[in-house]
Amino acid sequence: MSAADPIRLIEAAYRHIPDEGEWLASLLEASAPYDVGSGVAAFTVTMAKETRIRSIRATPDAAGASSEIGAFLQTLPPRLVPAIFAPTEFVGNGSWRLNRVLAAMHSERPIGPKPNELPPMWALLAGDGATESLAVAFLTTKERFASDLAFPHRDRRTLGLVGAHFSAALRLRRALARGAPTTPEPREEDAATEAVLSPNGRILDARGVGKSLRVRQSLSEAVVRSERARGRLRRTSSEEATGLWQALVSGRWSIVEVVERDGKRMLLARANTPSFPDRVALDKEESDVIWLVAMGHSYKYVGYELGLGPSTVVRRLNTAMLKLGVANRRDLLRKLGR
């Protein structure tokens, strides 16, 4: 079995595999080194109109969990779904989250019949928290599992950063499927491709990014960081490598697609901003920060997912809270119905 490698998971997420089942199988293969003894499952969940598993792949040890997960989703009250499948900042304890959400919801008003039991697992969750989710579940046995037990691997929080790339990859796949439902494939000439760069960060085409020197420099630096993360650094410090490769650049672009042109590797900067519910008086930049904070993420994680500096995150959050008329994070969550 290959060694545990967060960068390998990021590369698998951005790999062009049109069929979702085959794409999940690729993620599963990269996740296998983190198996804690009872198998791994990777599945996508649709949440917009009904909650259902869209596609699932599992290692042989976890094959039986597929039906249990499906049964759990069928009995999950709709209003619990966004809280259960909100993206995680680290590999979280599934039982702990479920029990916490059930207790919080029941304190507001009865939630009806309790959902079917969730198979004991730790899970890395990604997505938008409203329409679709991607889960990589590390199954364990009930005999060795407690609701307050942390994921037994040193990459627990590093994998949370990988989850930000999973969310970005889901958005990219959805956009590509809309453009070419049969064989979605990123191309240099696509409207979503706003810049083409070489592996050393040189901009070859910047049709969609304008003439701003600051923006061009940000894209170049992002490519250099991602290439460094892919290279030698990953073998010396996977944590540092993952930290270098942010999910977005300046809250707008993903540097993920590698293509061949004249036998050379090229990277595409593709527009890939998050999509969250609109809020009165908030601009797009403020809304992105507000909704990631509302999902429970730390300011450091929000900055990683959006490719922003800590001071920018705090400034946008403070401006948005002022516009929404809330004084603290608790009031903000109440205002947003989280």
C-alpha positions, -999 to +999 in steps of 0.1 A: +000+000+000+012+035-008+022+059+020-003+084+034-001+115+012-025+145+014-011+159-019-020+126-037-056+132-025-056+167-039-042+155-072-069+128-074-096+154-067-086+176-096-080+147-120-102+148-151-124+117-148-159+124-163-177+094-147-184+103-111-181+066-099-147+063-115-137+096-100-147+084-065-128+052-071-097+074-077-103+093-045-108+060-026-075+046-039-057+078-026-076+076+007-068+039+014-035+046+033-057+063+060-078+032+065-081+026+103-090-011+099-126-014+087-124+000+052-130+034+035-161+046+015-163+077-007-197+089-018-215+120-031-249+131-017-275+152-034-294+175-010-313+201-031-348+185-033-342+151-016-314+136+003-299+106-015-266+090-024-257+100-059-227+077-062-207+056-039-175+035-039-161+014-010-132-008-003-141-045+003-140-042+041-165-012+039-189-027+013-216-035+039-216+001+051-231+013+018-266+001+026-263+014+062-254+048+050-282+048+025-307+038+052-294+065+075-300+091+048-336+079+041-346+085+077-326+118+082-351+147+088-345+173+059-338+201+083-309+182+098-292+176+065-273+209+061-259+206+096-249+169+092-232+175+059-217+209+065-180+207+053-155+197+080-123+215+089-107+182+099-115+145+098-144+145+122-161+119+144-194+111+127-212+099+158-201+130+177-214+154+151-247+135+147-253+135+185-244+171+188-267+182+160-296+161+173-292+175+208-290+211+195-321+207+172-341+189+198-335+217+223-353+241+198-382+218+191-388+180+188-373+166+156-396+135+154-383+100+150-345+096+155-327+087+123-313+052+117-280+046+133-250+059+114-222+034+109-193+042+132-169+063+112-147+093+110-156+115+080-141+142+058-169+162+043-168+187+015-194+206-007-215+237-004-236+226+026-269+230+007-271+212-026-244+185-027-217+169-005-187+147-009-179+124+020-148+102+025-157+079+054-131+059+074-151+031+090-143+015+123-158-011+146-183-004+174-161-022+199-132+002+193-152+033+187-164+061+211-183+092+203-155+114+216-126+095+200-104+116+176-092+103+142-060+083+149-037+099+124-014+129+125-028+142+092-063+147+108-062+185+103-041+185+072-068+163+056-093+191+065-074+214+041-077+187+015-115+189+020-113+225+007-099+212-025-127+186-026-152+214-025-134+233-053-132+201-074-170+195-070-177+230-083-153+225-112-170+192-121-204+207-119-194+236-142-178+213-167-208+190-168-231+219-176-208+229-205-204+194-220-226+168-202-212+138-221-174+143-219-167+173-197-130+183-202-113+215-193-098+233-223-076+264-228-103+280-249-131+275-224-148+306-211-140+295-176-103+295-184-091+330-176-053+324-177-028+298-189+005+295-171+036+274-174+048+253-145+074+279-135+046+305-131+051+324-164+017+337-177+012+326-213-023+339-217-042+362-194-074+369-213-097+369-183-076+384-155-070+419-169-038+439-167-035+441-129+001+434-119-011+423-085-035+397-099-010+383-124+016+380-096-009+362-074-016+337-101+021+331-108+029+327-072+000+302-068+013+281-096+048+280-081+034+270-047+013+242-061+042+229-082+064+230-051+037+211-031+036+185-058+074+181-059+101+174-034+085+193-005+057+167-002+083+140+007+098+161+035+067+178+050+032+169+037+017+194+061+037+223+048+031+211+012-007+210+017-006+245+033+012+259+003-014+247-022-045+268-014-078+258-029-084+292-046-064+322-056-078+355-044-111+339-039-117+334-076-095+309-094-085+273-091-051+263-105-058+227-111-060+216-147-029+203-163-029+199-201-005+191-228+005+216-255+034+209-278+045+182-253+047+207-224+027+208-192+004+238-189-018+249-160-052+266-163-065+292-139-102+286-140-130+308-125-144+288-096-159+310-070-181+294-043-218+299-046-237+307-014-272+320-008-275+358-015-278+381+015-293+416+013-266+443+014-237+419+011-214+418-019-200+386-033-167+388-014-184+394+020-210+366+013-183+340+007-166+347+040-199+349+059-211+315+048-178+297+054-177+312+089-214+302+093-204+266+086-182+267+117-148+272+100-119+291+116-106+323+100-074+304+091-094+278+072-116+304+054-084+321+043-070+288+030-102+279+011-106+313-005-069+320-010-070+352+012-048+366+039-061+365+075-065+403+077-087+402+045-109+376+060-114+395+092-120+428+074-147+413+051-163+395+080-165+426+101-180+446+073-206+419+066-215+416+103-220+454+104-243+453+074-263+425+089-266+442+122-250+415+143-224+420+170-208+385+174-205+351+158-234+336+178-258+363+166-245+358+131-253+321+131-288+328+145-293+354+117-283+329+090-304+301+105-274+278+112 
